[in-house]
Amino acid sequence: MVTKTKTIGILTSGGDCPGLNAAIRGVAKAALQQGTKVIGIQDGFRGLVENRTMMLEDQDVSGILTRGGTFLGSSRDKPHKMPMGGKILDMTEVAVSNARKNQIDCLVCLGGNGTQKNAMRLHEAGLDVLTLPKTIDNDVAGTDITFGFDSSMAIATEAIDRLHTTASSHHRAIVCEIMGHKAGWLALGAGIAGGADVILIPEIPYDLDHVVEHLMARRHHNKRFSIIAIAEGATSKTEASDSSKKKKIPRDDEVEGLIEEPVASRVAREIQQAADIEVRYTSLGHVQRGGSPTATDRLLSTRLGTKAGELLHDGVYNVMVGLRGEYCEAVPLEEVAGLTKVVPVNHPWLKTAALVDTCLGDKLKF
Ligand code: F6P
């Protein structure tokens, strides 16, 4: 059967992550094989607005499976609020009209929560879209997991392993800040995998006294080092109950927030003041987004990408390709856009952590 999609545009938007090139390759190879033309769009939605495109052939997506980042480039720009010549303009119509000029039947957008929303906006403006769930944060609704998460969790776990040896040599506590935006998946996953003694995530506002008590109990049992894995979005109970103290996590157009003190630094200081423990902190930052994808992410990206190819062949648009159980499935974009998947407080990983005596920042019942 001939493909229902003659031409696709493909772009990567938002923060990059390992597995993006593998996903582009999956979509493009599957599409090219069935006779669909593939147009690569540079630097996310900005490239669409500025009509910066390149025709992709099979050789262009060869040899990129293992490469980190995205060879198309990415940006956090959104069509409806785009900085243009010193002003913020709504460029939605330009984006749609450029897609039409390039005869794009469907725009394939690889990205996280922001991208799902922006793709939905373009769909509402009349463009057919199809999305893939990418982010180290694992916070996209409608899919069991996002690509990029496994690679990032592996990096953060290795970092915790390394912190363990130095913390134990010096009998210190080390606070390790892990990305994840407003969700705790990454800190929780890497914290459990790395055997962190305390894991603090945004979904469970922490009580510093409870944390200090746990650290002192470890000391009392002759465990002379501790690792505290803290999600960048973690907040104390006091902050959580006082909305004026709610912290912002820098992203998108909140760049000025970047000068904020890392949460790990603040918590390290608070612990040192409250307990007679020598404390250091490390903020892993963008290291967690770099380098080659894990085998699990390469497989996931390739599966999601090639499933996208199949859906394009059948003319199924305005969906996100998600992993549901064993299968990659088309999920209506309305069920995804605008939602954030955080760690439910009854998630089994939390119980797992508690059962190996990891402090989760507060007294919890399972
Ligand atoms: O969404 C991915 C992510 O790495 C978040 O974990 C983090 O909050 C944010 O992006 C950092 O954004 P930027 O790369 O724009 O500094």
Residues whose N, C-alpha, C, O or C-beta is under 5 A from the ligand:
A	BS01	F6P	G15 D137 M179 G180 H181 P250 R251
